[in-house]
Amino acid sequence: MSRRLAVVVAHPDDDAFGVTGTAALHADDPEFHLVAVLATSGERGMISDPSLATPETLGAVREAEDAAGWRALDREPDRLEFLRYPDHAVEDVPFDELVERITVILREDRPDVVVTFGSDGITGHPDHIRVGEATSAAFHLLREEGHDGFRRLLHVGLPEAAIGEFNRMLVERGMPAFDPTQLYQPRGVPDETIAVVVDCSEVWERKRAAVKEHRTKANDTDFPPDVEERVYSTETFVQAWPERAPGERALADVFEGLEAPAVG
C-alpha cells in the first residue's frame, strides 16, 4: 500500500511538532514518502541566543535548523520546500497565489494524506490559519480533479483535555499555565473531534531531538524534563476530509483504513 504523506505548515518547527513522531514510526517503511512544505522561513521569530542568529540571518538559520531537525530524527523528507513568504504576513499574500504554489507541489507528489492546520491554527497564529485554509483548498481542488492520492485531509489538533492536563502539570511545577484565549497560546479542540491518535511513545526521544534542533526557538521548546515524554509521545489530528461519522473510533495511524478503495 502506498503511504505518501505531505505536511504543509507555516514556520520551521511547526513540522517538527506536528508529524515527526509519525514520520519516525514509518521511517523504515519503503512505501513511505514524505513531503514537507513551509510557507515562511520564520525570519520574524524569536532569537533565544544572540550568538545563533541576527534578525538579518534568522530566516536562513531557521531553514537550516529545520533541515537539522529532520536529520536528528533520522528520517529526512523526500522533499523539503520553503516557499519563503513573509513571516507573520502570510495573510497578505494573494490567496489564489498561495493555493497555486501549494497545489503545484502536491500535484507533483500525490500524497495519500495531507496534514495542515485547522481553523484554530493550534495557537491562533494568523499564518497558521491562512496556510491551513490554502492547503485545504489545494487538497480539494486536486481531489476533485481526480488525481491519484488525496485520500485523507488532517488538521493538527490538540484535544481540550490534553491542554487541561498539561496546564495542571505546569501549575504543579510552579510554572504559568497556557491561556487558550490569548494569541500564540495553545488552544484545544473538542475531544470528540480528534479522529487520529498516534502513539509515539517508542520514538518520543527522536521527536524531542528533532524539536531541540530549533535552537533559536529554545524558549518555546523548553519543557520540564519530567513533562517532555508526555508532550512528545502523542500526535493528534482532526479529520477534515472525508467526513467522519459521529462516535466513530479514533484511528491509531494517519494511514489506517486507507487499504480500502477510495470513495468519492
C-alpha positions as CSV (number, residue, x, y, z in Angstrom):
1,M,0.0,0.0,0.0
2,S,1.2,3.5,-0.8
3,R,2.0,5.6,2.2
4,R,2.6,9.1,0.9
5,L,2.4,12.0,3.4
6,A,2.6,15.7,2.9
7,V,2.7,18.2,5.8
8,V,2.1,21.9,4.9
9,V,2.8,24.4,7.7
10,A,3.8,28.0,8.2
11,H,7.1,28.1,10.1
12,P,10.2,26.0,10.8
13,D,9.4,23.9,13.9
14,D,5.7,23.6,13.0
15,D,6.5,20.4,11.1
16,A,8.7,19.1,14.0
17,F,5.9,19.4,16.5
18,G,3.2,18.2,14.0
19,V,4.4,15.0,12.4
20,T,7.9,13.9,13.3
21,G,6.6,11.2,15.6
22,T,4.5,9.8,12.7
23,A,7.5,10.1,10.4
24,A,9.8,8.2,12.8
25,L,7.3,5.4,13.1
26,H,7.2,5.0,9.4
27,A,10.9,5.7,8.8
28,D,11.8,2.2,7.7
29,D,8.8,1.5,5.5
30,P,9.9,1.5,1.9
31,E,6.5,2.7,0.8
32,F,6.6,5.8,3.0
33,H,7.2,9.0,1.1
34,L,7.3,12.3,3.0
35,V,6.9,15.9,1.7
36,A,7.3,18.9,4.0
37,V,6.2,22.4,2.8
38,L,6.9,25.5,4.9
39,A,5.3,28.7,3.8
40,T,7.8,31.0,5.6
41,S,11.3,30.8,6.9
42,G,10.3,32.1,10.3
43,E,12.5,35.2,9.9
44,R,10.5,37.3,12.4
45,G,10.6,34.7,15.2
46,M,12.5,34.8,18.5
47,I,16.2,34.5,18.8
48,S,16.8,32.7,22.1
49,D,20.5,33.2,22.0
50,P,22.1,36.2,20.1
51,S,25.1,34.0,19.1
52,L,22.8,31.9,16.9
53,A,21.4,34.5,14.5
54,T,20.7,38.1,13.8
55,P,17.4,39.5,12.5
56,E,19.0,39.6,9.1
57,T,20.2,36.0,9.2
58,L,17.4,34.4,11.1
59,G,15.4,33.1,8.1
60,A,18.4,31.2,6.7
61,V,19.3,29.9,10.2
62,R,15.8,28.6,10.8
63,E,15.7,26.9,7.5
64,A,19.0,25.2,8.5
65,E,17.5,24.3,11.9
66,D,14.5,22.7,10.2
67,A,16.7,20.5,8.0
68,A,18.9,19.6,11.0
69,G,15.8,18.6,12.9
70,W,14.8,16.1,10.2
71,R,18.4,14.7,10.3
72,A,18.2,14.3,14.0
73,L,15.0,12.4,13.6
74,D,16.9,10.1,11.2
75,R,14.2,10.4,8.5
76,E,14.6,13.4,6.3
77,P,11.7,14.4,4.0
78,D,11.9,13.1,0.4
79,R,11.1,16.7,-0.5
80,L,11.5,19.8,1.7
81,E,10.2,23.1,0.3
82,F,10.4,26.6,1.7
83,L,8.0,29.0,-0.1
84,R,9.7,32.0,1.6
85,Y,6.6,34.1,2.0
86,P,7.0,36.9,4.7
87,D,6.8,35.6,8.2
88,H,3.8,37.0,10.2
89,A,2.3,38.3,6.9
90,V,1.1,35.2,5.1
91,E,-2.5,36.5,5.2
92,D,-1.3,39.4,3.0
93,V,-0.2,37.0,0.2
94,P,-2.9,36.8,-2.5
95,F,-4.9,33.7,-1.5
96,D,-5.1,32.3,-5.1
97,E,-1.3,32.6,-5.4
98,L,-0.7,30.7,-2.1
99,V,-3.2,28.0,-3.1
100,E,-1.4,27.6,-6.5
101,R,2.0,27.3,-5.0
102,I,0.9,24.6,-2.7
103,T,-1.2,22.9,-5.4
104,V,1.8,22.6,-7.7
105,I,3.8,20.7,-5.1
106,L,1.0,18.4,-4.1
107,R,0.1,17.7,-7.7
108,E,3.7,16.5,-8.3
109,D,3.9,14.3,-5.2
110,R,0.3,13.0,-4.9
111,P,0.2,12.4,-1.2
112,D,-2.4,10.0,0.2
113,V,-2.6,12.0,3.4
114,V,-2.2,15.8,3.7
115,V,-1.6,17.3,7.2
116,T,-2.0,21.0,7.8
117,F,-3.7,23.4,10.3
118,G,-7.3,23.8,11.1
119,S,-9.3,27.0,11.8
120,D,-7.8,27.2,15.3
121,G,-4.3,27.3,14.0
122,I,-3.2,25.5,17.2
123,T,-2.2,28.9,18.7
124,G,-4.5,31.2,16.7
125,H,-1.5,32.4,14.7
126,P,-2.8,34.1,11.5
127,D,0.0,32.5,9.4
128,H,-1.1,29.0,10.6
129,I,-4.7,29.7,9.8
130,R,-4.1,31.1,6.4
131,V,-1.8,28.2,5.4
132,G,-4.4,25.7,6.6
133,E,-7.1,27.4,4.5
134,A,-4.9,27.4,1.4
135,T,-3.7,23.8,1.8
136,S,-7.3,22.6,2.4
137,A,-8.3,24.4,-0.8
138,A,-5.5,22.9,-2.7
139,F,-6.3,19.4,-1.4
140,H,-10.0,19.6,-2.5
141,L,-9.0,21.1,-5.9
142,L,-6.7,18.2,-6.6
143,R,-9.1,15.6,-5.3
144,E,-11.9,17.0,-7.5
145,E,-9.5,16.9,-10.5
146,G,-9.2,13.1,-9.9
147,H,-5.5,12.8,-9.2
148,D,-4.1,9.8,-7.5
149,G,-3.8,10.1,-3.8
150,F,-5.6,12.8,-1.7
151,R,-7.4,10.1,0.4
152,R,-7.4,12.0,3.7
153,L,-7.0,15.6,4.9
154,L,-6.0,16.0,8.5
155,H,-5.6,19.1,10.7
156,V,-3.2,19.0,13.6
157,G,-5.3,19.4,16.7
158,L,-4.8,19.4,20.5
159,P,-7.7,17.9,22.5
160,E,-9.0,20.2,25.1
161,A,-8.5,17.5,27.8
162,A,-4.8,17.3,26.9
163,I,-4.4,21.1,27.2
164,G,-6.0,20.9,30.6
165,E,-3.8,18.1,31.7
166,F,-0.7,19.9,30.5
167,N,-1.7,23.1,32.3
168,R,-2.2,21.1,35.5
169,M,1.3,19.7,35.2
170,L,2.8,23.1,34.7
171,V,1.0,24.6,37.6
172,E,2.1,21.7,39.9
173,R,5.7,22.6,39.0
174,G,5.2,26.3,39.7
175,M,5.1,27.4,36.1
176,P,2.4,29.6,34.4
177,A,-0.4,27.8,32.6
178,F,-1.2,28.5,29.0
179,D,-4.1,30.8,28.3
180,P,-6.0,29.5,25.3
181,T,-7.8,32.8,24.9
182,Q,-4.6,34.6,24.1
183,L,-3.0,34.8,20.7
184,Y,0.0,32.5,20.2
185,Q,-1.0,30.3,23.2
186,P,-2.0,26.7,22.5
187,R,-5.8,26.1,22.4
188,G,-7.6,22.8,22.2
189,V,-10.4,21.4,20.0
190,P,-13.3,19.4,21.4
191,D,-12.0,15.9,22.3
192,E,-14.7,14.2,20.2
193,T,-13.4,15.9,17.0
194,I,-10.0,14.1,17.4
195,A,-10.0,11.4,14.7
196,V,-6.4,10.1,14.8
197,V,-4.3,9.5,17.9
198,V,-0.8,8.3,17.1
199,D,1.1,6.7,20.0
200,C,4.7,7.9,19.5
201,S,6.0,6.6,22.9
202,E,8.5,4.4,21.2
203,V,10.0,7.3,19.3
204,W,9.4,10.2,21.6
205,E,13.1,10.8,22.2
206,R,13.7,11.1,18.4
207,K,10.9,13.6,18.2
208,R,12.4,15.6,21.0
209,A,15.8,15.5,19.3
210,A,14.1,16.9,16.1
211,V,12.4,19.7,18.1
212,K,15.5,20.6,20.0
213,E,17.4,21.4,16.8
214,H,15.3,24.5,16.6
215,R,17.7,26.3,18.9
216,T,16.6,29.8,18.1
217,K,13.2,28.8,19.5
218,A,14.6,27.2,22.6
219,N,12.3,29.1,24.9
220,D,9.3,27.6,23.2
221,T,10.6,24.0,23.4
222,D,12.0,24.1,27.0
223,F,9.6,21.8,28.8
224,P,10.3,20.4,32.3
225,P,12.2,17.1,31.9
226,D,9.5,15.1,33.6
227,V,6.9,16.6,31.2
228,E,8.8,16.1,28.0
229,E,7.8,12.4,27.5
230,R,4.2,13.3,27.9
231,V,4.5,16.1,25.3
232,Y,6.3,14.2,22.6
233,S,4.6,10.8,23.0
234,T,1.3,11.5,21.2
235,E,0.3,13.2,17.9
236,T,-3.4,14.0,17.4
237,F,-5.4,15.1,14.4
238,V,-8.8,16.2,13.3
239,Q,-10.1,14.6,10.1
240,A,-11.2,17.4,7.8
241,W,-12.0,15.0,4.9
242,P,-13.7,12.6,4.4
243,E,-16.4,13.4,6.8
244,R,-16.2,11.3,10.0
245,A,-19.2,9.6,11.3
246,P,-20.3,10.7,14.8
247,G,-18.9,8.5,17.5
248,E,-16.5,6.7,15.1
249,R,-13.5,5.4,16.9
250,A,-10.2,7.2,16.6
251,L,-7.6,5.8,14.3
252,A,-4.2,4.9,15.5
253,D,-2.2,6.0,12.4
254,V,-2.6,8.6,9.7
255,F,-2.8,5.9,7.1
256,E,-5.1,3.5,8.9
257,G,-8.1,2.4,6.9
258,L,-6.7,3.6,3.5
259,E,-6.2,0.0,2.3
260,A,-9.8,0.1,1.2
261,P,-10.6,1.7,-2.2
262,A,-11.0,5.4,-2.2
263,V,-14.6,6.8,-2.2
264,G,-15.8,9.9,-3.7
